[in-house]
Amino acid sequence: QTVKAISYKQLRAQAQKIDIAAITRTITDIDKNLTENHAQMQKIKALIAELEPWEPLNEIPLETKYVKSIAGTVPLSSYLPFLQSLEKATQKLEIEKISDSAKGANLAITFVKTKGKTIMKILDEYHFEKRLFANDIPRNEMRALEQEKKQAAENIKKLKNGIKNLKPNREPLGMAIEYLGWEIEKLEAAANGKKTRYLISIAAWAKKKSVKLLRNTLREISP
């Protein structure tokens, strides 16, 4: 690989031309937005996974003056005894099995309010886990979440393209940082000079092409 020699003058010109602060802000913003969109993507995927077992549900649970509906999950091991207890408590109820999932049997239960206390007691006894929904059926919620997921994916794609657009700045930025590093070394050298009664110690910075001339000159005045 060919190494390209760069003069101090070229480095200084590059450092004066490039806006390091602006590039740093852009990188910070991209990193922040990528983190946020990836987190949003994971959150949406988790919500969709929670709704998938409920996708066949055609109506969200409602409550009227006389009737109440509840959706939720009961452990599969308790499913049959749970049904028997409900049917024994009252015939005025309707049980719709929506699906089975890892958590258990997902059900929609509708009953008359006069039997509400009895039904709720049975639900608690069999560890029935209630499931609340937004103002729409799960299928429509999932569609909305898929759109949000698509938007997050598009955002991530744009941000990655933004990273690609920063690549041309890599070499100029490196040159500018190199120049600033040299300038800091020069300042440190200037600050490190020492003086005693008989000796003066100076730490200094010089261009490479001037080192030999400087050394010879110092030898002439201080043999």
C-alpha positions as a Markdown table, in Angstrom:
| # | Residue | x | y | z |
|---|---|---|---|---|
| 1 | Gln | 0.0 | 0.0 | 0.0 |
| 2 | Thr | 1.3 | 3.4 | -1.0 |
| 3 | Val | 1.7 | 5.9 | 1.8 |
| 4 | Lys | 0.9 | 9.4 | 0.8 |
| 5 | Ala | 3.1 | 12.1 | 2.4 |
| 6 | Ile | 1.3 | 15.1 | 3.7 |
| 7 | Ser | 3.0 | 18.4 | 4.6 |
| 8 | Tyr | 2.3 | 20.3 | 7.8 |
| 9 | Lys | 0.9 | 23.1 | 5.7 |
| 10 | Gln | -1.6 | 20.7 | 4.1 |
| 11 | Leu | -2.6 | 19.4 | 7.5 |
| 12 | Arg | -3.2 | 22.9 | 8.9 |
| 13 | Ala | -5.2 | 23.8 | 5.8 |
| 14 | Gln | -7.4 | 20.7 | 6.3 |
| 15 | Ala | -7.9 | 21.4 | 10.0 |
| 16 | Gln | -9.1 | 24.9 | 9.2 |
| 17 | Lys | -11.4 | 23.7 | 6.5 |
| 18 | Ile | -13.3 | 20.8 | 8.1 |
| 19 | Asp | -15.9 | 21.4 | 10.8 |
| 20 | Ile | -15.1 | 18.8 | 13.4 |
| 21 | Ala | -17.8 | 20.0 | 15.8 |
| 22 | Ala | -20.5 | 19.7 | 13.1 |
| 23 | Ile | -19.4 | 16.2 | 12.1 |
| 24 | Thr | -19.3 | 15.2 | 15.8 |
| 25 | Arg | -22.9 | 16.4 | 16.3 |
| 26 | Thr | -24.0 | 14.5 | 13.2 |
| 27 | Ile | -22.4 | 11.3 | 14.4 |
| 28 | Thr | -23.9 | 11.8 | 17.9 |
| 29 | Asp | -27.4 | 12.4 | 16.5 |
| 30 | Ile | -27.2 | 9.4 | 14.2 |
| 31 | Asp | -26.1 | 7.1 | 17.1 |
| 32 | Lys | -28.9 | 8.4 | 19.3 |
| 33 | Asn | -31.6 | 8.0 | 16.6 |
| 34 | Leu | -30.4 | 4.5 | 15.7 |
| 35 | Thr | -30.6 | 3.5 | 19.3 |
| 36 | Glu | -34.1 | 4.9 | 19.7 |
| 37 | Asn | -35.4 | 3.3 | 16.4 |
| 38 | His | -33.9 | -0.1 | 17.2 |
| 39 | Ala | -35.5 | 0.1 | 20.7 |
| 40 | Gln | -38.8 | 1.1 | 19.1 |
| 41 | Met | -38.6 | -1.8 | 16.6 |
| 42 | Gln | -38.1 | -4.3 | 19.4 |
| 43 | Lys | -41.0 | -2.8 | 21.4 |
| 44 | Ile | -43.3 | -3.1 | 18.4 |
| 45 | Lys | -42.3 | -6.7 | 17.7 |
| 46 | Ala | -43.0 | -7.6 | 21.3 |
| 47 | Leu | -46.5 | -6.0 | 21.1 |
| 48 | Ile | -47.3 | -7.8 | 17.9 |
| 49 | Ala | -46.2 | -11.1 | 19.4 |
| 50 | Glu | -48.5 | -10.5 | 22.4 |
| 51 | Leu | -51.5 | -9.7 | 20.1 |
| 52 | Glu | -51.0 | -12.6 | 17.6 |
| 53 | Pro | -52.9 | -15.2 | 19.8 |
| 54 | Trp | -55.8 | -12.8 | 19.9 |
| 55 | Glu | -55.9 | -12.0 | 16.2 |
| 56 | Pro | -59.1 | -14.1 | 15.6 |
| 57 | Leu | -61.0 | -12.0 | 18.2 |
| 58 | Asn | -63.7 | -10.1 | 16.2 |
| 59 | Glu | -65.0 | -7.9 | 19.0 |
| 60 | Ile | -63.3 | -6.3 | 21.9 |
| 61 | Pro | -64.8 | -7.0 | 25.3 |
| 62 | Leu | -67.6 | -4.6 | 26.1 |
| 63 | Glu | -69.8 | -3.8 | 29.0 |
| 64 | Thr | -73.5 | -2.8 | 29.0 |
| 65 | Lys | -76.1 | -2.2 | 31.6 |
| 66 | Tyr | -76.8 | -6.0 | 32.0 |
| 67 | Val | -73.9 | -7.8 | 30.4 |
| 68 | Lys | -70.1 | -7.8 | 30.8 |
| 69 | Ser | -67.4 | -9.3 | 28.6 |
| 70 | Ile | -63.9 | -10.2 | 29.7 |
| 71 | Ala | -60.9 | -11.5 | 27.7 |
| 72 | Gly | -58.0 | -13.3 | 29.3 |
| 73 | Thr | -55.9 | -16.4 | 29.6 |
| 74 | Val | -56.2 | -19.4 | 31.9 |
| 75 | Pro | -53.5 | -22.0 | 32.3 |
| 76 | Leu | -54.1 | -25.0 | 30.0 |
| 77 | Ser | -53.8 | -27.4 | 33.0 |
| 78 | Ser | -56.8 | -25.6 | 34.6 |
| 79 | Tyr | -58.8 | -25.1 | 31.5 |
| 80 | Leu | -61.4 | -28.0 | 31.8 |
| 81 | Pro | -62.0 | -27.5 | 35.6 |
| 82 | Phe | -62.3 | -23.8 | 35.0 |
| 83 | Leu | -65.0 | -24.3 | 32.4 |
| 84 | Gln | -66.9 | -26.7 | 34.6 |
| 85 | Ser | -66.8 | -24.3 | 37.5 |
| 86 | Leu | -68.2 | -21.5 | 35.3 |
| 87 | Glu | -70.9 | -23.6 | 33.9 |
| 88 | Lys | -71.9 | -24.8 | 37.3 |
| 89 | Ala | -72.1 | -21.3 | 38.6 |
| 90 | Thr | -74.5 | -20.1 | 35.9 |
| 91 | Gln | -75.9 | -21.0 | 32.5 |
| 92 | Lys | -76.2 | -17.4 | 31.6 |
| 93 | Leu | -72.8 | -17.0 | 30.1 |
| 94 | Glu | -70.9 | -17.5 | 26.8 |
| 95 | Ile | -67.3 | -18.7 | 26.5 |
| 96 | Glu | -65.4 | -18.3 | 23.3 |
| 97 | Lys | -62.0 | -19.9 | 22.9 |
| 98 | Ile | -59.9 | -17.7 | 20.8 |
| 99 | Ser | -56.7 | -19.7 | 20.7 |
| 100 | Asp | -54.1 | -21.6 | 22.7 |
| 101 | Ser | -50.7 | -20.1 | 23.4 |
| 102 | Ala | -47.7 | -20.7 | 25.6 |
| 103 | Lys | -49.4 | -18.9 | 28.4 |
| 104 | Gly | -52.6 | -21.0 | 28.2 |
| 105 | Ala | -56.1 | -20.9 | 26.7 |
| 106 | Asn | -57.1 | -17.5 | 25.5 |
| 107 | Leu | -60.8 | -16.9 | 26.1 |
| 108 | Ala | -63.6 | -14.3 | 25.8 |
| 109 | Ile | -66.2 | -14.7 | 28.5 |
| 110 | Thr | -69.6 | -12.9 | 28.5 |
| 111 | Phe | -71.9 | -13.1 | 31.5 |
| 112 | Val | -74.9 | -11.4 | 33.1 |
| 113 | Lys | -73.9 | -8.8 | 35.7 |
| 114 | Thr | -76.1 | -10.4 | 38.4 |
| 115 | Lys | -73.6 | -13.2 | 38.5 |
| 116 | Gly | -70.6 | -10.9 | 38.4 |
| 117 | Lys | -69.2 | -11.5 | 41.9 |
| 118 | Thr | -69.5 | -15.3 | 41.5 |
| 119 | Ile | -67.7 | -15.2 | 38.1 |
| 120 | Met | -64.9 | -13.0 | 39.2 |
| 121 | Lys | -64.3 | -15.2 | 42.2 |
| 122 | Ile | -63.9 | -18.2 | 39.9 |
| 123 | Leu | -61.6 | -16.2 | 37.6 |
| 124 | Asp | -59.3 | -15.4 | 40.6 |
| 125 | Glu | -59.4 | -19.0 | 41.8 |
| 126 | Tyr | -58.1 | -20.3 | 38.5 |
| 127 | His | -55.5 | -17.5 | 38.0 |
| 128 | Phe | -57.4 | -16.1 | 35.0 |
| 129 | Glu | -55.1 | -13.3 | 33.6 |
| 130 | Lys | -57.2 | -10.5 | 32.1 |
| 131 | Arg | -56.3 | -9.1 | 28.8 |
| 132 | Leu | -57.1 | -5.4 | 28.0 |
| 133 | Phe | -57.2 | -4.0 | 24.5 |
| 134 | Ala | -57.1 | -0.6 | 23.0 |
| 135 | Asn | -60.2 | 0.8 | 21.3 |
| 136 | Asp | -59.9 | -1.6 | 18.4 |
| 137 | Ile | -59.8 | -5.3 | 17.7 |
| 138 | Pro | -56.3 | -7.0 | 17.9 |
| 139 | Arg | -56.2 | -7.5 | 14.1 |
| 140 | Asn | -56.5 | -3.8 | 13.5 |
| 141 | Glu | -54.0 | -3.0 | 16.3 |
| 142 | Met | -51.6 | -5.3 | 14.6 |
| 143 | Arg | -52.0 | -3.6 | 11.3 |
| 144 | Ala | -51.2 | -0.3 | 12.9 |
| 145 | Leu | -48.2 | -1.7 | 14.6 |
| 146 | Glu | -46.9 | -3.2 | 11.4 |
| 147 | Gln | -47.1 | 0.3 | 9.9 |
| 148 | Glu | -45.1 | 1.7 | 12.8 |
| 149 | Lys | -42.5 | -1.1 | 12.4 |
| 150 | Lys | -42.2 | -0.3 | 8.7 |
| 151 | Gln | -41.6 | 3.4 | 9.5 |
| 152 | Ala | -39.0 | 2.5 | 12.1 |
| 153 | Ala | -37.2 | 0.2 | 9.5 |
| 154 | Glu | -37.2 | 3.1 | 7.0 |
| 155 | Asn | -35.8 | 5.4 | 9.6 |
| 156 | Ile | -33.0 | 2.9 | 10.4 |
| 157 | Lys | -32.3 | 2.6 | 6.6 |
| 158 | Lys | -32.0 | 6.4 | 6.2 |
| 159 | Leu | -29.7 | 6.6 | 9.3 |
| 160 | Lys | -27.4 | 3.9 | 7.9 |
| 161 | Asn | -27.2 | 5.8 | 4.6 |
| 162 | Gly | -26.3 | 8.9 | 6.7 |
| 163 | Ile | -23.4 | 6.9 | 8.1 |
| 164 | Lys | -22.2 | 6.0 | 4.5 |
| 165 | Asn | -22.4 | 9.7 | 3.6 |
| 166 | Leu | -19.9 | 10.4 | 6.5 |
| 167 | Lys | -17.2 | 8.1 | 5.1 |
| 168 | Pro | -15.7 | 10.7 | 2.8 |
| 169 | Asn | -15.0 | 12.8 | 5.9 |
| 170 | Arg | -12.9 | 10.0 | 7.5 |
| 171 | Glu | -9.5 | 10.9 | 5.9 |
| 172 | Pro | -9.9 | 14.7 | 6.2 |
| 173 | Leu | -11.0 | 14.3 | 9.8 |
| 174 | Gly | -8.0 | 12.1 | 10.5 |
| 175 | Met | -5.7 | 14.8 | 9.0 |
| 176 | Ala | -7.3 | 17.5 | 11.1 |
| 177 | Ile | -7.0 | 15.5 | 14.3 |
| 178 | Glu | -3.4 | 14.8 | 13.4 |
| 179 | Tyr | -2.7 | 18.5 | 13.0 |
| 180 | Leu | -4.4 | 19.3 | 16.3 |
| 181 | Gly | -2.4 | 16.7 | 18.0 |
| 182 | Trp | 0.8 | 18.3 | 16.7 |
| 183 | Glu | -0.3 | 21.7 | 17.9 |
| 184 | Ile | -1.0 | 20.3 | 21.4 |
| 185 | Glu | 2.4 | 18.8 | 21.5 |
| 186 | Lys | 4.0 | 22.1 | 20.5 |
| 187 | Leu | 2.1 | 23.9 | 23.3 |
| 188 | Glu | 3.1 | 21.2 | 25.8 |
| 189 | Ala | 6.8 | 21.5 | 24.7 |
| 190 | Ala | 6.6 | 25.3 | 25.1 |
| 191 | Ala | 5.3 | 24.9 | 28.6 |
| 192 | Asn | 8.0 | 22.4 | 29.6 |
| 193 | Gly | 11.0 | 24.7 | 29.4 |
| 194 | Lys | 13.2 | 24.8 | 32.6 |
| 195 | Lys | 15.7 | 27.3 | 33.8 |
| 196 | Thr | 18.3 | 27.1 | 36.6 |
| 197 | Arg | 21.2 | 29.3 | 37.6 |
| 198 | Tyr | 23.6 | 27.7 | 35.2 |
| 199 | Leu | 21.4 | 25.8 | 32.7 |
| 200 | Ile | 18.4 | 26.3 | 30.5 |
| 201 | Ser | 16.3 | 23.2 | 29.4 |
| 202 | Ile | 13.9 | 23.7 | 26.5 |
| 203 | Ala | 11.5 | 21.1 | 25.1 |
| 204 | Ala | 10.5 | 22.3 | 21.7 |
| 205 | Trp | 8.8 | 21.3 | 18.5 |
| 206 | Ala | 10.4 | 21.7 | 15.0 |
| 207 | Lys | 9.7 | 20.7 | 11.5 |
| 208 | Lys | 11.6 | 17.6 | 10.5 |
| 209 | Lys | 13.5 | 19.3 | 7.7 |
| 210 | Ser | 14.8 | 21.9 | 10.2 |
| 211 | Val | 16.1 | 19.5 | 12.8 |
| 212 | Lys | 19.6 | 19.1 | 11.4 |
| 213 | Leu | 20.1 | 22.8 | 10.9 |
| 214 | Leu | 18.9 | 23.5 | 14.4 |
| 215 | Arg | 21.2 | 20.8 | 15.9 |
| 216 | Asn | 24.2 | 22.2 | 14.1 |
| 217 | Thr | 23.4 | 25.8 | 15.0 |
| 218 | Leu | 23.1 | 24.8 | 18.7 |
| 219 | Arg | 26.4 | 23.0 | 18.6 |
| 220 | Glu | 28.1 | 26.1 | 17.3 |
| 221 | Ile | 26.8 | 28.4 | 20.0 |
| 222 | Ser | 27.1 | 25.8 | 22.8 |
| 223 | Pro | 30.1 | 23.6 | 22.0 |
